[in-house]
Amino acid sequence: MFGIGGMRTYNSQGDTKNQKFIFRPTARVTYNINDNSYVRYHGYISGYSPSLSDLNNVDQEIDSLQIRRGNPDLKTVWFYTHTLNAGYNKSIFGAEFFMRYSYDHKPIMEQIEYENGKFIRSNVNQKGFHRLYTQLALKVRPWKDHITLSVIPGYNRYISYGETYTHTYGNFHIRGSLSVNYKNWILNADASSRWNNYWGETKTIGENFHSIMVGYNKPRWSLSAGVFNPFSKTYSQGSQNYSALTPNISDVYTDNLTKVFVVNFSFNLDFGRQYQGGNKRLNNDDSDAGIMSGAKK
């Protein structure tokens, strides 16, 4: 399947105007090797415009040494993404490989400069940003579809090219899950390690997580209960900025994590004639308040 589209972005502030047209082709290819295996590809080009808050031509103090400054000269960014899936399922064994690579051309990322005794933090169109996500899902079903054990290791790679910096970062993560279904009863257990992200000069550190859910399903209603992080009393996440001028570390940590219990009940009230609407292909929601954040990133 092939598609062709386009997008136009426009913004203005005072005498500064920014207009850009982006060609948006897309392609999907699916090939079933046999009844047990397949390969799928999806690629497209798109773009995004700067936020109204970043375009504001104002200065806002962060602290006595730092100022956040808007940049009305920001330009719209175009990017391309390639996604590849390959899967194999036979008998009790299943495997699926997932890979996604994307490149942002002149992305809007942070820039820090020293000016008149102050550190000026602003966003500019930097050189480029590469990201690669990979994971391999391995599944075993020892008792038909009643028990499924999954292990999903993955590796992410980021390369950030700025006008004054170059950063590379890789993150290995893994997730495991157990699903048990018998008659109307279900049991799900899930655990995952940290998924860290990188953008510009900042690494965002994710969280470790595990949960257990037990439920009972009927055609018209369902009831389930579970607990989050039942076997851990510690919790941490945070971020690290690797700027040469103003590096900083932000940590959130506790050794007194409270367990969170949840109960979910649903009841199906559908009746009568039903209609199916078409999918919405464009999102024209204007939810950008245009307010600049004074926090460090």
N, C-alpha and C positions, 0 to 999 in steps of 0.2 A: 504494500500500500504506500502511495506517495501523496503528499499534500503540499500545497503552496499557500502561504499567507503573508501578511504584512502587518506592521504596527508603526504608529507615529506617536512620538512624545513631544510635548511642547510645554515650556514654562518660561516665565519672564519675571524680572524683578528690577524695577527702575529701567535703566537703559540696557540691561543685560538680558539677552534672549537665548534660549536653547531649544533647537528643534532637530529631531533626528528621525529618519525613516529606516526601519530594519526589515530586511527580507527574511521571512520565516518559513523555510522549507522543513518538511518532516518526512521520515521514511520508516517503515516497519517491514521486517522480513521474518517470516516464521517457516521453519522447515522441520517436519517430523521425520526423523531418521528411520524409525520403525515404531511399532506399537508401544515401545518402552522408553523411547528417548526422543528428545527434541532440542532445537536450537532456536533462539529468538534474538532479534536485534531491533533496537529503536534508537534513532538519532534525530536531533532537531536543533535549530538555531532560534534563539529568542533574545530578549533584552529586558532591562529594567531601568527606571529613571531614578535620579536621586530623590531623597525625601525632602519635604518642604523645610523641615527643621535644619537640615544640613545646608540648604540654600540661603538661609537667612544671613544677611550681611550685618551680623551683630557679634559683639564680644561678651562672653559671660565668664565671670571669675569662678574657678574651681576651688582654689585656696590662695594663699598669699604669694605663691610662686607660679601658679598655673592658670592659664586662660584658655577657654574653649572658644574658637572662632569659626563662624559660618563661612561658606565658600559659594558665592553665587555663580562662579565659573564652572561648577561641576557639570559634566556631560553624561548623557545617557550611555549605559554600558550594554554591549552585546556579548552573548556567550553561546557556546555550543556544548551539547551533551551527547555522549554515546553510552548506551546500555546494552549489555550482552548477558543473556541467560541461557544455560544449558542444563538439562535435567535427564535423569535416568531413574526409572521405577520398575522393579520387578520382584515379585514374591514378597519377601519380608524386608527388602532393602530398597532404600531410595536415596538419591543424592541430587543436589542442585547447586550449580555454580552461578554466582552473581558478580558482575563487575560493572561499575559505572565510572566513566571518566568525563570530567567537564573542565572547560577552560573559560575564564572570564577575561575579556580584552579590556584593558584599562579600567580595572574595577575601582570602586570607591572605597578606599581604605585610609586608615589614619596616618597622618604625617605630623611629626613633632619638630619644632624649630625653636631656637633660642633668640629672643628679641628683647632688647632693653631691660635685661635682668629678669625676664619672664620666659617661661616655657609655653609656647603657643601650640595647642593641640587642635588640629583641624582635619577635615577629610578632603582628599584630593584624588584625582584619577591617577592611580599608580600604573605600573607597567603591565602586570598580568598576575593571574592566580590559577594554579593547577590543583585539582583534587582528584584522588583516585580511591574508590571504595571497592573492596573485594570481600567476599565471604563464601564459604562452602558449607552448605547444610547437609548433614548426614543423618538419616533417619532409619530406625530399625523398628519393625512391627512383629514381635515374636508371637503374638496371639491375634492373628487377623487384624482387624481395625480396633480391637479392644484396648490394646496397649501400644503406644508410640513413644519411643525414646529418641530425642533429637539432640545433636551437638552441632553448634554453629560457630566455628572459629572465623575470624575476619581480620583484615589488616587495612588501615587507611593511611594514605600518604598525601601530604600537603606541601606545595612549593609556592611561596609568596615572594613575588618580585616587586619591590618598591623602587622609588627614585633614589633612595639613600640606604636601602637595606635589601637583603635576601635571606629568607628563612626557609628551612626545610624541617619537616616533622613527620614521624611515623608513629602509629598507634595500633598495637595488637589488642584485640578484644575477643571474648568468647561468651557464648550463651548456651545454656543447657535447659531442657524442659522434659517433663514427663506428663503424658496424658493417658488417663485410664477411663474407658467408657464401658459400662456394663448395664444392660437394659436401660433404665432411665437415669442411672447414677453416673456422675462425672467427677473426676479428680484431676486437677492440674497443679503442677509444681513447676516453677520457673525461676531461674537465676541467671544473672548477667554481670559481667565485669564492666569497668568504666569504658565509655565511648567518649573519647576526647576529640574536640574540634579545634581548628586553627583558622584564623582570619587576620590578615594584616600582620601585626606583630604580637597578637594575643592568642594564647592557648587557653581554651575553656575546658576545665577538667570536669568530667561527668561523675556519676555516682554508681557505686555498687548497689545491686538490688536483687532481692529474692522474695517470692510470695508463694502461698499455698491457697488453693480454692477448692471447695467441695460443693457440689450442687446436685439438684434433682430436676429433670426436665420432663414436661408433659407437652402434648401438642399445643395447648392453649395457655399454659403458664409455666413458670420456672422459678426456682428458689435456689440461691447460692450464698455461701458465706466463706470468708477467707481472712487472711492476715498477711500484712506486709512486713518484711524483714523480721520474722519471728526468731531467728537465731543470731541476731547481732545487736549489740548495744552501742556500737560506734557508727558515726555517719560523717562523711566529709565530701566536700566538693570545693571548687574555687577556680581561679584564673591566674595566669602569669603573663605579664607583658615584658617583651624582650627589647624594648627600645634602648638604643645606646645612650640617650640623654636622660630618660626618666623611667627606668625599669621599675616594676612594682609587682607585688604578689598579694593576692586576696584569697584567704582561706576561710571556709566555713566548716567547723568541726564540733562534734559533741560526743562524749562517751556515755551519755545517758539517753540513748534513743528509745523513745516510747513506741511500742508496737501499735499498729493501726489495724483495727478490726473493721470489716465491712460486711454488710448484708445487702443482697440485691434480690428484689422480687419483681417479676414482670407478669403481666396478664394481657393476653391478646384480645382486643375488643373489635377487631376487624369484622365487618359484615357487609352484605349488600354488594352492589356492583363496584368494581375497582377499575381505575384508569391508570395508565402509565404515561408519564410525561417525558419529554425529551431532555437530554442532558444540557446543562448550561455550559457553553463553551467560552464565554468571555466574562470576566469579573470586572465590573465597572464601579465597584464600591469605593467611595472616597472617604476613607477613615483616618487620613493623615492629619493630625492636629497642627502640625507645623511648629511645635514647641521644641526648642533645643534642650538637650539634656546636659546638665552641668557635671555629671559624674565622669570619673575616669573610666576608660575602656581598656 
